[in-house]
Amino acid sequence: MALLRALMPLPAGEELQVRWDENDAKRDILTVIRRRKYTLVSDSEDDGRKLLVVSK
C-alpha cells in the first residue's frame, strides 16, 4: 500500500502516473482518488500496460 501513501500528498497542479500489477489494486487506487477529490486524467490498459494518470 505504499502506492496509496504516495497519492496522499499530491500538490495541486501536478500529475502522477500510477502503474499496478495486482487485480484489486486499481479498485483501491480509484477509491483513494475519489476520497481525496483528485481528477482521473487518463485510464489505460493497452498492451497489458496498466496506467492511471491522476491530478489534483
mmJSON file of the N, C-alpha and C atoms, coordinates in Angstrom:
{"data_MODEL":{"atom_site":{
"group_PDB":["ATOM","ATOM","ATOM","ATOM","ATOM","ATOM","ATOM","ATOM","ATOM","ATOM","ATOM","ATOM","ATOM","ATOM","ATOM","ATOM","ATOM","ATOM","ATOM","ATOM","ATOM","ATOM","ATOM","ATOM","ATOM","ATOM","ATOM","ATOM","ATOM","ATOM","ATOM","ATOM","ATOM","ATOM","ATOM","ATOM","ATOM","ATOM","ATOM","ATOM","ATOM","ATOM","ATOM","ATOM","ATOM","ATOM","ATOM","ATOM","ATOM","ATOM","ATOM","ATOM","ATOM","ATOM","ATOM","ATOM","ATOM","ATOM","ATOM","ATOM","ATOM","ATOM","ATOM","ATOM","ATOM","ATOM","ATOM","ATOM","ATOM","ATOM","ATOM","ATOM","ATOM","ATOM","ATOM","ATOM","ATOM","ATOM","ATOM","ATOM","ATOM","ATOM","ATOM","ATOM","ATOM","ATOM","ATOM","ATOM","ATOM","ATOM","ATOM","ATOM","ATOM","ATOM","ATOM","ATOM","ATOM","ATOM","ATOM","ATOM","ATOM","ATOM","ATOM","ATOM","ATOM","ATOM","ATOM","ATOM","ATOM","ATOM","ATOM","ATOM","ATOM","ATOM","ATOM","ATOM","ATOM","ATOM","ATOM","ATOM","ATOM","ATOM","ATOM","ATOM","ATOM","ATOM","ATOM","ATOM","ATOM","ATOM","ATOM","ATOM","ATOM","ATOM","ATOM","ATOM","ATOM","ATOM","ATOM","ATOM","ATOM","ATOM","ATOM","ATOM","ATOM","ATOM","ATOM","ATOM","ATOM","ATOM","ATOM","ATOM","ATOM","ATOM","ATOM","ATOM","ATOM","ATOM","ATOM","ATOM","ATOM","ATOM","ATOM","ATOM","ATOM","ATOM","ATOM","ATOM"],
"id":[1,2,3,4,5,6,7,8,9,10,11,12,13,14,15,16,17,18,19,20,21,22,23,24,25,26,27,28,29,30,31,32,33,34,35,36,37,38,39,40,41,42,43,44,45,46,47,48,49,50,51,52,53,54,55,56,57,58,59,60,61,62,63,64,65,66,67,68,69,70,71,72,73,74,75,76,77,78,79,80,81,82,83,84,85,86,87,88,89,90,91,92,93,94,95,96,97,98,99,100,101,102,103,104,105,106,107,108,109,110,111,112,113,114,115,116,117,118,119,120,121,122,123,124,125,126,127,128,129,130,131,132,133,134,135,136,137,138,139,140,141,142,143,144,145,146,147,148,149,150,151,152,153,154,155,156,157,158,159,160,161,162,163,164,165,166,167,168],
"type_symbol":["N","C","C","N","C","C","N","C","C","N","C","C","N","C","C","N","C","C","N","C","C","N","C","C","N","C","C","N","C","C","N","C","C","N","C","C","N","C","C","N","C","C","N","C","C","N","C","C","N","C","C","N","C","C","N","C","C","N","C","C","N","C","C","N","C","C","N","C","C","N","C","C","N","C","C","N","C","C","N","C","C","N","C","C","N","C","C","N","C","C","N","C","C","N","C","C","N","C","C","N","C","C","N","C","C","N","C","C","N","C","C","N","C","C","N","C","C","N","C","C","N","C","C","N","C","C","N","C","C","N","C","C","N","C","C","N","C","C","N","C","C","N","C","C","N","C","C","N","C","C","N","C","C","N","C","C","N","C","C","N","C","C","N","C","C","N","C","C"],
"label_atom_id":["N","CA","C","N","CA","C","N","CA","C","N","CA","C","N","CA","C","N","CA","C","N","CA","C","N","CA","C","N","CA","C","N","CA","C","N","CA","C","N","CA","C","N","CA","C","N","CA","C","N","CA","C","N","CA","C","N","CA","C","N","CA","C","N","CA","C","N","CA","C","N","CA","C","N","CA","C","N","CA","C","N","CA","C","N","CA","C","N","CA","C","N","CA","C","N","CA","C","N","CA","C","N","CA","C","N","CA","C","N","CA","C","N","CA","C","N","CA","C","N","CA","C","N","CA","C","N","CA","C","N","CA","C","N","CA","C","N","CA","C","N","CA","C","N","CA","C","N","CA","C","N","CA","C","N","CA","C","N","CA","C","N","CA","C","N","CA","C","N","CA","C","N","CA","C","N","CA","C","N","CA","C","N","CA","C","N","CA","C","N","CA","C","N","CA","C"],
"label_alt_id":[null,null,null,null,null,null,null,null,null,null,null,null,null,null,null,null,null,null,null,null,null,null,null,null,null,null,null,null,null,null,null,null,null,null,null,null,null,null,null,null,null,null,null,null,null,null,null,null,null,null,null,null,null,null,null,null,null,null,null,null,null,null,null,null,null,null,null,null,null,null,null,null,null,null,null,null,null,null,null,null,null,null,null,null,null,null,null,null,null,null,null,null,null,null,null,null,null,null,null,null,null,null,null,null,null,null,null,null,null,null,null,null,null,null,null,null,null,null,null,null,null,null,null,null,null,null,null,null,null,null,null,null,null,null,null,null,null,null,null,null,null,null,null,null,null,null,null,null,null,null,null,null,null,null,null,null,null,null,null,null,null,null,null,null,null,null,null,null],
"label_comp_id":["MET","MET","MET","ALA","ALA","ALA","LEU","LEU","LEU","LEU","LEU","LEU","ARG","ARG","ARG","ALA","ALA","ALA","LEU","LEU","LEU","MET","MET","MET","PRO","PRO","PRO","LEU","LEU","LEU","PRO","PRO","PRO","ALA","ALA","ALA","GLY","GLY","GLY","GLU","GLU","GLU","GLU","GLU","GLU","LEU","LEU","LEU","GLN","GLN","GLN","VAL","VAL","VAL","ARG","ARG","ARG","TRP","TRP","TRP","ASP","ASP","ASP","GLU","GLU","GLU","ASN","ASN","ASN","ASP","ASP","ASP","ALA","ALA","ALA","LYS","LYS","LYS","ARG","ARG","ARG","ASP","ASP","ASP","ILE","ILE","ILE","LEU","LEU","LEU","THR","THR","THR","VAL","VAL","VAL","ILE","ILE","ILE","ARG","ARG","ARG","ARG","ARG","ARG","ARG","ARG","ARG","LYS","LYS","LYS","TYR","TYR","TYR","THR","THR","THR","LEU","LEU","LEU","VAL","VAL","VAL","SER","SER","SER","ASP","ASP","ASP","SER","SER","SER","GLU","GLU","GLU","ASP","ASP","ASP","ASP","ASP","ASP","GLY","GLY","GLY","ARG","ARG","ARG","LYS","LYS","LYS","LEU","LEU","LEU","LEU","LEU","LEU","VAL","VAL","VAL","VAL","VAL","VAL","SER","SER","SER","LYS","LYS","LYS"],
"label_asym_id":["A","A","A","A","A","A","A","A","A","A","A","A","A","A","A","A","A","A","A","A","A","A","A","A","A","A","A","A","A","A","A","A","A","A","A","A","A","A","A","A","A","A","A","A","A","A","A","A","A","A","A","A","A","A","A","A","A","A","A","A","A","A","A","A","A","A","A","A","A","A","A","A","A","A","A","A","A","A","A","A","A","A","A","A","A","A","A","A","A","A","A","A","A","A","A","A","A","A","A","A","A","A","A","A","A","A","A","A","A","A","A","A","A","A","A","A","A","A","A","A","A","A","A","A","A","A","A","A","A","A","A","A","A","A","A","A","A","A","A","A","A","A","A","A","A","A","A","A","A","A","A","A","A","A","A","A","A","A","A","A","A","A","A","A","A","A","A","A"],
"label_entity_id":["1","1","1","1","1","1","1","1","1","1","1","1","1","1","1","1","1","1","1","1","1","1","1","1","1","1","1","1","1","1","1","1","1","1","1","1","1","1","1","1","1","1","1","1","1","1","1","1","1","1","1","1","1","1","1","1","1","1","1","1","1","1","1","1","1","1","1","1","1","1","1","1","1","1","1","1","1","1","1","1","1","1","1","1","1","1","1","1","1","1","1","1","1","1","1","1","1","1","1","1","1","1","1","1","1","1","1","1","1","1","1","1","1","1","1","1","1","1","1","1","1","1","1","1","1","1","1","1","1","1","1","1","1","1","1","1","1","1","1","1","1","1","1","1","1","1","1","1","1","1","1","1","1","1","1","1","1","1","1","1","1","1","1","1","1","1","1","1"],
"label_seq_id":[1,1,1,2,2,2,3,3,3,4,4,4,5,5,5,6,6,6,7,7,7,8,8,8,9,9,9,10,10,10,11,11,11,12,12,12,13,13,13,14,14,14,15,15,15,16,16,16,17,17,17,18,18,18,19,19,19,20,20,20,21,21,21,22,22,22,23,23,23,24,24,24,25,25,25,26,26,26,27,27,27,28,28,28,29,29,29,30,30,30,31,31,31,32,32,32,33,33,33,34,34,34,35,35,35,36,36,36,37,37,37,38,38,38,39,39,39,40,40,40,41,41,41,42,42,42,43,43,43,44,44,44,45,45,45,46,46,46,47,47,47,48,48,48,49,49,49,50,50,50,51,51,51,52,52,52,53,53,53,54,54,54,55,55,55,56,56,56],
"pdbx_PDB_ins_code":[null,null,null,null,null,null,null,null,null,null,null,null,null,null,null,null,null,null,null,null,null,null,null,null,null,null,null,null,null,null,null,null,null,null,null,null,null,null,null,null,null,null,null,null,null,null,null,null,null,null,null,null,null,null,null,null,null,null,null,null,null,null,null,null,null,null,null,null,null,null,null,null,null,null,null,null,null,null,null,null,null,null,null,null,null,null,null,null,null,null,null,null,null,null,null,null,null,null,null,null,null,null,null,null,null,null,null,null,null,null,null,null,null,null,null,null,null,null,null,null,null,null,null,null,null,null,null,null,null,null,null,null,null,null,null,null,null,null,null,null,null,null,null,null,null,null,null,null,null,null,null,null,null,null,null,null,null,null,null,null,null,null,null,null,null,null,null,null],
"Cartn_x":[0.801,0.0,0.853,2.131,2.989,2.538,1.976,1.471,0.371,-0.526,-1.606,-1.068,-0.033,0.583,1.223,1.735,2.34,1.29,0.056,-1.017,-1.454,-1.263,-1.79,-1.286,0.012,0.484,0.632,-0.183,-0.057,-0.347,0.649,0.441,-0.527,-1.235,-2.183,-1.449,-2.049,-1.473,-0.478,-0.154,0.795,0.063,0.697,0.141,1.014,0.385,1.083,0.669,1.643,1.359,1.455,0.41,0.328,0.214,1.08,1.015,0.762,0.094,-0.203,-0.16,0.004,0.053,-1.092,-1.467,-2.485,-3.882,-4.759,-6.106,-6.924,-6.852,-7.665,-7.04,-5.832,-5.14,-5.834,-6.336,-6.998,-8.203,-8.983,-10.15,-9.726,-8.674,-8.191,-7.681,-6.965,-6.431,-7.573,-8.583,-9.72,-10.495,-10.553,-11.204,-10.477,-9.154,-8.366,-8.557,-8.582,-8.765,-10.098,-11.159,-12.478,-12.508,-11.944,-11.961,-11.176,-10.065,-9.21,-9.629,-10.682,-11.198,-10.139,-9.354,-8.398,-9.129,-8.491,-9.066,-8.353,-9.123,-8.564,-8.401,-7.16,-6.86,-6.921,-6.371,-6.3,-6.338,-7.019,-7.106,-6.837,-5.688,-5.291,-4.809,-5.264,-4.784,-4.368,-3.803,-3.38,-2.151,-2.12,-0.967,-0.492,-1.408,-1.034,-0.425,-0.229,0.303,-0.867,-0.856,-1.932,-1.44,-2.073,-1.597,-2.767,-2.71,-3.646,-2.846,-3.393,-2.783,-3.755,-3.266,-4.088,-3.556,-4.463,-4.038,-4.914,-4.468,-5.253,-5.676],
"Cartn_y":[-1.189,0.0,1.266,1.134,2.316,3.208,2.606,3.37,4.32,3.871,4.731,5.865,5.616,6.682,7.719,7.299,8.238,9.16,8.709,9.543,10.64,10.437,11.359,12.798,13.054,14.443,15.07,14.698,15.212,16.712,17.55,19.002,19.399,20.49,20.992,21.32,20.978,21.28,20.257,19.252,18.232,16.962,16.173,14.895,13.763,12.639,11.449,10.28,9.53,8.328,7.125,6.32,5.18,3.901,2.931,1.614,0.574,-0.516,-1.57,-2.928,-3.964,-5.336,-6.189,-5.969,-6.8,-6.433,-7.413,-7.202,-6.211,-6.286,-5.416,-4.047,-3.843,-2.583,-1.405,-1.587,-0.476,0.01,-0.91,-0.533,0.292,-0.132,0.584,1.97,2.072,3.361,4.311,3.822,4.665,5.136,4.321,4.725,5.902,5.846,6.95,8.204,8.055,9.202,9.886,9.115,9.694,10.36,9.721,10.283,11.585,11.654,12.845,13.913,13.632,14.556,14.905,13.905,14.06,13.857,14.212,14.067,12.945,12.044,10.973,11.516,11.724,12.306,11.245,10.064,9.009,7.641,6.71,5.331,4.435,3.764,2.982,1.598,0.586,-0.78,-1.38,-0.577,-1.025,-1.918,-2.953,-3.85,-4.404,-4.602,-5.149,-4.139,-2.905,-1.851,-1.201,-1.237,-0.661,0.677,1.768,3.102,4.026,4.713,5.777,7.064,8.162,9.469,10.27,10.791,11.468,12.877,13.845,15.204,15.728,16.848,17.454,18.82],
"Cartn_z":[0.0,0.0,0.0,-0.231,-0.329,-1.47,-2.49,-3.625,-3.184,-2.338,-1.862,-1.011,-0.238,0.55,-0.353,-1.499,-2.447,-3.049,-3.139,-3.684,-2.718,-1.447,-0.445,-0.587,-0.662,-0.65,-2.039,-2.998,-4.361,-4.376,-4.73,-4.772,-5.889,-5.683,-6.681,-7.975,-9.087,-10.395,-10.906,-10.116,-10.553,-10.952,-11.818,-12.245,-11.73,-11.497,-11.025,-11.901,-12.406,-13.189,-12.259,-12.256,-11.352,-12.174,-11.895,-12.54,-11.454,-11.82,-10.859,-11.532,-10.727,-11.231,-10.684,-9.442,-8.802,-9.297,-9.363,-9.887,-9.07,-7.75,-6.903,-6.671,-7.093,-6.83,-7.505,-8.699,-9.401,-8.606,-8.093,-7.285,-6.071,-5.382,-4.206,-4.569,-5.679,-6.128,-6.484,-7.201,-7.573,-6.346,-5.309,-4.062,-3.433,-3.384,-2.832,-3.674,-4.993,-5.887,-5.591,-5.432,-5.144,-3.779,-2.776,-1.415,-1.327,-2.038,-1.992,-3.0,-3.747,-4.764,-5.803,-6.19,-7.273,-8.592,-9.682,-11.008,-11.746,-12.313,-13.13,-14.54,-14.965,-16.27,-17.356,-17.075,-18.081,-17.412,-18.065,-17.591,-18.79,-18.79,-19.955,-19.536,-20.262,-20.05,-21.384,-22.256,-23.582,-23.496,-24.307,-24.433,-23.097,-22.154,-20.858,-19.912,-20.376,-19.504,-18.783,-17.499,-16.699,-16.156,-16.59,-16.238,-15.96,-14.823,-14.487,-14.369,-14.848,-14.652,-13.801,-12.674,-11.683,-11.475,-11.267,-10.929,-9.807,-9.222,-8.15,-8.573],
"occupancy":[1.0,1.0,1.0,1.0,1.0,1.0,1.0,1.0,1.0,1.0,1.0,1.0,1.0,1.0,1.0,1.0,1.0,1.0,1.0,1.0,1.0,1.0,1.0,1.0,1.0,1.0,1.0,1.0,1.0,1.0,1.0,1.0,1.0,1.0,1.0,1.0,1.0,1.0,1.0,1.0,1.0,1.0,1.0,1.0,1.0,1.0,1.0,1.0,1.0,1.0,1.0,1.0,1.0,1.0,1.0,1.0,1.0,1.0,1.0,1.0,1.0,1.0,1.0,1.0,1.0,1.0,1.0,1.0,1.0,1.0,1.0,1.0,1.0,1.0,1.0,1.0,1.0,1.0,1.0,1.0,1.0,1.0,1.0,1.0,1.0,1.0,1.0,1.0,1.0,1.0,1.0,1.0,1.0,1.0,1.0,1.0,1.0,1.0,1.0,1.0,1.0,1.0,1.0,1.0,1.0,1.0,1.0,1.0,1.0,1.0,1.0,1.0,1.0,1.0,1.0,1.0,1.0,1.0,1.0,1.0,1.0,1.0,1.0,1.0,1.0,1.0,1.0,1.0,1.0,1.0,1.0,1.0,1.0,1.0,1.0,1.0,1.0,1.0,1.0,1.0,1.0,1.0,1.0,1.0,1.0,1.0,1.0,1.0,1.0,1.0,1.0,1.0,1.0,1.0,1.0,1.0,1.0,1.0,1.0,1.0,1.0,1.0,1.0,1.0,1.0,1.0,1.0,1.0],
"B_iso_or_equiv":[0.0,0.0,0.0,0.0,0.0,0.0,0.0,0.0,0.0,0.0,0.0,0.0,0.0,0.0,0.0,0.0,0.0,0.0,0.0,0.0,0.0,0.0,0.0,0.0,0.0,0.0,0.0,0.0,0.0,0.0,0.0,0.0,0.0,0.0,0.0,0.0,0.0,0.0,0.0,0.0,0.0,0.0,0.0,0.0,0.0,0.0,0.0,0.0,0.0,0.0,0.0,0.0,0.0,0.0,0.0,0.0,0.0,0.0,0.0,0.0,0.0,0.0,0.0,0.0,0.0,0.0,0.0,0.0,0.0,0.0,0.0,0.0,0.0,0.0,0.0,0.0,0.0,0.0,0.0,0.0,0.0,0.0,0.0,0.0,0.0,0.0,0.0,0.0,0.0,0.0,0.0,0.0,0.0,0.0,0.0,0.0,0.0,0.0,0.0,0.0,0.0,0.0,0.0,0.0,0.0,0.0,0.0,0.0,0.0,0.0,0.0,0.0,0.0,0.0,0.0,0.0,0.0,0.0,0.0,0.0,0.0,0.0,0.0,0.0,0.0,0.0,0.0,0.0,0.0,0.0,0.0,0.0,0.0,0.0,0.0,0.0,0.0,0.0,0.0,0.0,0.0,0.0,0.0,0.0,0.0,0.0,0.0,0.0,0.0,0.0,0.0,0.0,0.0,0.0,0.0,0.0,0.0,0.0,0.0,0.0,0.0,0.0,0.0,0.0,0.0,0.0,0.0,0.0],
"pdbx_formal_charge":[null,null,null,null,null,null,null,null,null,null,null,null,null,null,null,null,null,null,null,null,null,null,null,null,null,null,null,null,null,null,null,null,null,null,null,null,null,null,null,null,null,null,null,null,null,null,null,null,null,null,null,null,null,null,null,null,null,null,null,null,null,null,null,null,null,null,null,null,null,null,null,null,null,null,null,null,null,null,null,null,null,null,null,null,null,null,null,null,null,null,null,null,null,null,null,null,null,null,null,null,null,null,null,null,null,null,null,null,null,null,null,null,null,null,null,null,null,null,null,null,null,null,null,null,null,null,null,null,null,null,null,null,null,null,null,null,null,null,null,null,null,null,null,null,null,null,null,null,null,null,null,null,null,null,null,null,null,null,null,null,null,null,null,null,null,null,null,null],
"auth_seq_id":[1,1,1,2,2,2,3,3,3,4,4,4,5,5,5,6,6,6,7,7,7,8,8,8,9,9,9,10,10,10,11,11,11,12,12,12,13,13,13,14,14,14,15,15,15,16,16,16,17,17,17,18,18,18,19,19,19,20,20,20,21,21,21,22,22,22,23,23,23,24,24,24,25,25,25,26,26,26,27,27,27,28,28,28,29,29,29,30,30,30,31,31,31,32,32,32,33,33,33,34,34,34,35,35,35,36,36,36,37,37,37,38,38,38,39,39,39,40,40,40,41,41,41,42,42,42,43,43,43,44,44,44,45,45,45,46,46,46,47,47,47,48,48,48,49,49,49,50,50,50,51,51,51,52,52,52,53,53,53,54,54,54,55,55,55,56,56,56],
"auth_comp_id":["MET","MET","MET","ALA","ALA","ALA","LEU","LEU","LEU","LEU","LEU","LEU","ARG","ARG","ARG","ALA","ALA","ALA","LEU","LEU","LEU","MET","MET","MET","PRO","PRO","PRO","LEU","LEU","LEU","PRO","PRO","PRO","ALA","ALA","ALA","GLY","GLY","GLY","GLU","GLU","GLU","GLU","GLU","GLU","LEU","LEU","LEU","GLN","GLN","GLN","VAL","VAL","VAL","ARG","ARG","ARG","TRP","TRP","TRP","ASP","ASP","ASP","GLU","GLU","GLU","ASN","ASN","ASN","ASP","ASP","ASP","ALA","ALA","ALA","LYS","LYS","LYS","ARG","ARG","ARG","ASP","ASP","ASP","ILE","ILE","ILE","LEU","LEU","LEU","THR","THR","THR","VAL","VAL","VAL","ILE","ILE","ILE","ARG","ARG","ARG","ARG","ARG","ARG","ARG","ARG","ARG","LYS","LYS","LYS","TYR","TYR","TYR","THR","THR","THR","LEU","LEU","LEU","VAL","VAL","VAL","SER","SER","SER","ASP","ASP","ASP","SER","SER","SER","GLU","GLU","GLU","ASP","ASP","ASP","ASP","ASP","ASP","GLY","GLY","GLY","ARG","ARG","ARG","LYS","LYS","LYS","LEU","LEU","LEU","LEU","LEU","LEU","VAL","VAL","VAL","VAL","VAL","VAL","SER","SER","SER","LYS","LYS","LYS"],
"auth_asym_id":["A","A","A","A","A","A","A","A","A","A","A","A","A","A","A","A","A","A","A","A","A","A","A","A","A","A","A","A","A","A","A","A","A","A","A","A","A","A","A","A","A","A","A","A","A","A","A","A","A","A","A","A","A","A","A","A","A","A","A","A","A","A","A","A","A","A","A","A","A","A","A","A","A","A","A","A","A","A","A","A","A","A","A","A","A","A","A","A","A","A","A","A","A","A","A","A","A","A","A","A","A","A","A","A","A","A","A","A","A","A","A","A","A","A","A","A","A","A","A","A","A","A","A","A","A","A","A","A","A","A","A","A","A","A","A","A","A","A","A","A","A","A","A","A","A","A","A","A","A","A","A","A","A","A","A","A","A","A","A","A","A","A","A","A","A","A","A","A"],
"auth_atom_id":["N","CA","C","N","CA","C","N","CA","C","N","CA","C","N","CA","C","N","CA","C","N","CA","C","N","CA","C","N","CA","C","N","CA","C","N","CA","C","N","CA","C","N","CA","C","N","CA","C","N","CA","C","N","CA","C","N","CA","C","N","CA","C","N","CA","C","N","CA","C","N","CA","C","N","CA","C","N","CA","C","N","CA","C","N","CA","C","N","CA","C","N","CA","C","N","CA","C","N","CA","C","N","CA","C","N","CA","C","N","CA","C","N","CA","C","N","CA","C","N","CA","C","N","CA","C","N","CA","C","N","CA","C","N","CA","C","N","CA","C","N","CA","C","N","CA","C","N","CA","C","N","CA","C","N","CA","C","N","CA","C","N","CA","C","N","CA","C","N","CA","C","N","CA","C","N","CA","C","N","CA","C","N","CA","C","N","CA","C","N","CA","C","N","CA","C"],
"pdbx_PDB_model_num":[1,1,1,1,1,1,1,1,1,1,1,1,1,1,1,1,1,1,1,1,1,1,1,1,1,1,1,1,1,1,1,1,1,1,1,1,1,1,1,1,1,1,1,1,1,1,1,1,1,1,1,1,1,1,1,1,1,1,1,1,1,1,1,1,1,1,1,1,1,1,1,1,1,1,1,1,1,1,1,1,1,1,1,1,1,1,1,1,1,1,1,1,1,1,1,1,1,1,1,1,1,1,1,1,1,1,1,1,1,1,1,1,1,1,1,1,1,1,1,1,1,1,1,1,1,1,1,1,1,1,1,1,1,1,1,1,1,1,1,1,1,1,1,1,1,1,1,1,1,1,1,1,1,1,1,1,1,1,1,1,1,1,1,1,1,1,1,1]
}}}
